[in-house]
Amino acid sequence: MPRKLRLAYFAHTLRSDWNNGNAHFLRGLMRSLGRMGHDVVVLEPESDWSIDNLRSERDGERSLQQFSETYPDIRVSTYRHDCPEPERCFRERLRGTDVVILHEWNSPELAQTLLAIRQQLGYKLLFHDTHHRASSSPEQLHRFGLNRFDGILAFGDALCEIYRDRFGIDRVWTLHEAADTSVFKPHPEVQRQDEVVWVGNWGDDERAAEIGEFLLTPAAALQKLAKTTIYGVRYSEGALQALSAAGVTYGGYLPNLDAPLLYARAKATVHVPRQQYTGAMKGIPTIRVFEALACGVPLVSAPWEDAEEMFRAGDLRWATNAAEMTSALRTLLTDKAAAEDQALRGLETILARHTCMHRAKELTEICEEVMA
């Protein structure tokens, strides 16, 4: 049995999921680490862009309350960005900690603070990367002083290779994202409706063409069979006009903890990977794939290479163009047996390989190795 560890995790925020898919996995990971018996604290700023934007949403305060009620076991300790002596601010909080983990959505200045007081407190310091900046904007990450960390946690093998090849860092471990199956699970008591749903943010037009081809075009073609609804934030006026032209309903911000019931009511959902995950970062699925399959909703994915063989044949369907996406969705909307069989296979794979408890055990082994 692994020994009890004292872990401190620095996150942008776990309280807010506004344009913050990292919160989904990290909530489940922290819960699972706690259930393993580890002493875990999450440190995050009192105020920052994600939680500030969330508070301005219609369901923002409800989302914050949902988090508190769903995850009372997660200990969140907040701090102020404007602390005049940051080393002093964190020194007492981290005293006695075995491993400190810094998520990459934090600042290089915080990294330097944690590196400085590590010399005094003796903890191990890991950097957790669940994004694509190491490939798309490496100059930003060089400011963190990553070669002075005790290791890197990367959410895919492709990202590990980037750290080894481009950054010259050898102590890199793969830690995939996964579904928090204590929350994301099927709801068989809910009746499915003739609806296709997609949860995702529009962002900076980096996948606007893909959304048009793999979501909007099929939605327009299947209007007589099913309603299509899209949820998310950062949709420009042009994006909203494109949705309307395709007959798609825009649902706005969706608290992530509402997603299980949303998936339970839908007959299908879609995965549209960002361009980085079809190129330099191929083989890395996003958190939405894990969560949708965990909820037992059939999923059809736009082109994406499962280079690490995360899933089995039949766990999800694949489409290489709009016509194939339309055909796959039509099958799931009209063939109940095929849809149920696919949903069951996807759920089986999640439960067997891709839960947050799986990742908590993997992270524990990594921490033990780093400490040794």
ABEGO torsion letter per residue (X at the ends): XBBBBBBBBBBABAABABGBAAAAAAAAAAAAAAAAGBBBBBBBBABBAAAAAAAABAAAAAAAAAAAAABAABBBBBBBAABABAAAAAAAAABGBABBBBBAABBAAAAAAAAAAAAAAGBBBBBBBABAAAAABAAAAAAAGAAABAEBBBABAAAAAAAAAAAGBABBBBBBBBBBAAABBBBAABBBBBBBBBBBBAEAGAAAAAAAAAAAAAAAAAAAABBBBBBEBGBBAAAAAAAAAAGBBBAEBBBAAAAAAAAAABABBBBBBBAAAABAABGBBBAAAAAAAAAGBBBBBBBBBBAAGABBBGABBBBABAAAAAAAAAAAAABAAAAAAAAAAAAAAAAAAABAAAAAAAAAAAAAAAAX
